[in-house]
Amino acid sequence: MTLLSNETRTLLNSVPALIEKTFPMPGRFRGALPSQVAELSRLLTGGRGDRSLSYLSRPNFLSAYLRYFLPWNLYRLCLLLPSLDLKLSAGDIITDLGSGPLTFVSALWMSRPDLRKLPLEFRCIDRCAPALEAGKKFFAALAGGSPWKLYTVRESVNFRTKNNAGKKQSALVCAVNLLNELYDDLPHSDTEGLRRISANIARNMCNYASPSASILTVEPGVPHSGHFIAMLRAAFLELDHPPLSPCTHTAACPLSGGKKRWCHFSYESVDAPKDLRRLSAAAGIPKERLTLSYLLTGHAAARKNKSARVVSDAFPLPDNCYGRYGCSEQGLVLLTGDEKRMDKTVSGALVTPIFANGQRDAKSGALLAEVQ
Ligand SMILES: C[S@@+](CC[C@H](N)C(=O)[O-])C[C@H]1O[C@@H](n2cnc3c(N)ncnc32)[C@H](O)[C@@H]1O
């Protein structure tokens, strides 16, 4: 994954002010904002049972979403999107499921300046009309005059049936921070339920996809999401949609199944906008680190390679060495190198290490490989 470009960083810093300007909040409601953010966060993470299907239709929650979740989600997506090979060209259709306030569209505009002049068509589907409307307003304020065509569709996608009648037209189908609303109700131990729901989701997303499409899923970086992503990867493989990223291979996922490891990526958020950090602290949910799990699937030429994706923070090893775990076609790898090198090898980076002739780390069982 990439560091933010200066332009994207400037745009991200301008988001809180742009939101205030586009959705002015009467002063008398301002004091309650931190507690509304905290309450929405509780509903979105822990308190699912209390959350109504149309939680974003309530003005106070939509306002909290726009001021807290939208900027943080933009920030996470802006870190991720530049590193993905999305292969979009003029006239392509992009379907975004569970768009909310069009977070994905705005993040793509902010972080992929190379796509700004391309005429693209976005079909943004959500069951909550006020969130879609707010997204259109925000995008107009952010990118007025853009050649991108936005169509919003108020619809509840039924992921539980296999045969949603999506039109197989889109070059990119995405679902960002949506699918956890489906699998979070399942107990973490219900592997069979998770497998079933992953299969239905994969089939549904494929229903919107053209034969050569890419399909992108982004989820929070928590263990349950990581395990879901591994299941979803297996489901897409069965539908002949192999993973393109973060996986460097189509062999079994070395991070699935275990309790301690799951596929996710973490970033420091020290340079997030000040106003956003202030609101987060006031709501009692400061974010020192941002995490995400994601999966991009599609059709690429089969490759046999020795590359590895960095999937952990750096940690000290004996003999002044540092290590990070990596995921490769050969399974889990313990990537090693000196402190400076391993510090530079950020979470999500792709490296081509030198494997140590099949030797394994005694503690984790991971193959040993040195980063050059
Ligand atoms: C947490 S928000 C994510 C919004 C946006 N993608 C983002 O990353 O900021 C989840 C969105 O999915 C929508 N949603 C949930 N289930 C849905 C379904 N079955 N069909 C359509 N939209 C759905 C909700 O209304 C909400 O706007």
The ligand as an SDF file (V2000), in Angstrom:
LIG
                    3D

 27 29  0  0  0  0  0  0  0  0999 V2000
  -21.3180    1.3380    7.2280 C   0  0  0  0  0  0  0  0  0  0  0  0
  -22.1650    2.0010    5.8460 S   0  0  0  0  0  0  0  0  0  0  0  0
  -20.8630    2.0690    4.6170 C   0  0  0  0  0  0  0  0  0  0  0  0
  -21.0860    3.1680    3.6310 C   0  0  0  0  0  0  0  0  0  0  0  0
  -19.9330    3.4230    2.6710 C   0  0  0  0  0  0  0  0  0  0  0  0
  -19.7390    2.3140    1.7830 N   0  0  0  0  0  0  0  0  0  0  0  0
  -18.6730    3.7520    3.4300 C   0  0  0  0  0  0  0  0  0  0  0  0
  -17.7020    2.9820    3.3470 O   0  0  0  0  0  0  0  0  0  0  0  0
  -18.6230    4.7790    4.1190 O   0  0  0  0  0  0  0  0  0  0  0  0
  -23.1160    0.6420    5.2420 C   0  0  0  0  0  0  0  0  0  0  0  0
  -24.1270    1.0790    4.2030 C   0  0  0  0  0  0  0  0  0  0  0  0
  -24.7020   -0.0750    3.6230 O   0  0  0  0  0  0  0  0  0  0  0  0
  -26.1000    0.1180    3.4790 C   0  0  0  0  0  0  0  0  0  0  0  0
  -26.7110   -1.2310    3.4140 N   0  0  0  0  0  0  0  0  0  0  0  0
  -26.6750   -2.1840    4.3730 C   0  0  0  0  0  0  0  0  0  0  0  0
  -27.2580   -3.3130    3.9200 N   0  0  0  0  0  0  0  0  0  0  0  0
  -27.6860   -3.0600    2.6560 C   0  0  0  0  0  0  0  0  0  0  0  0
  -28.3640   -3.8100    1.6710 C   0  0  0  0  0  0  0  0  0  0  0  0
  -28.7300   -5.0790    1.9080 N   0  0  0  0  0  0  0  0  0  0  0  0
  -28.6410   -3.2460    0.4750 N   0  0  0  0  0  0  0  0  0  0  0  0
  -28.2750   -1.9650    0.2370 C   0  0  0  0  0  0  0  0  0  0  0  0
  -27.6280   -1.1930    1.1250 N   0  0  0  0  0  0  0  0  0  0  0  0
  -27.3360   -1.7210    2.3290 C   0  0  0  0  0  0  0  0  0  0  0  0
  -26.4760    0.9700    4.6780 C   0  0  0  0  0  0  0  0  0  0  0  0
  -27.6700    1.6950    4.4350 O   0  0  0  0  0  0  0  0  0  0  0  0
  -25.2620    1.8970    4.7850 C   0  0  0  0  0  0  0  0  0  0  0  0
  -25.4220    3.0580    4.0030 O   0  0  0  0  0  0  0  0  0  0  0  0
  1  2  1  0
  2  3  1  0
  2 10  1  0
  3  4  1  0
  4  5  1  0
  5  6  1  0
  5  7  1  0
  7  8  2  0
  7  9  1  0
 10 11  1  0
 11 12  1  0
 11 26  1  0
 12 13  1  0
 13 14  1  0
 13 24  1  0
 14 15  1  0
 14 23  1  0
 15 16  2  0
 16 17  1  0
 17 18  1  0
 17 23  2  0
 18 19  1  0
 18 20  2  0
 20 21  1  0
 21 22  2  0
 22 23  1  0
 24 25  1  0
 24 26  1  0
 26 27  1  0
M  CHG  2   2   1   9  -1
M  END
$$$$
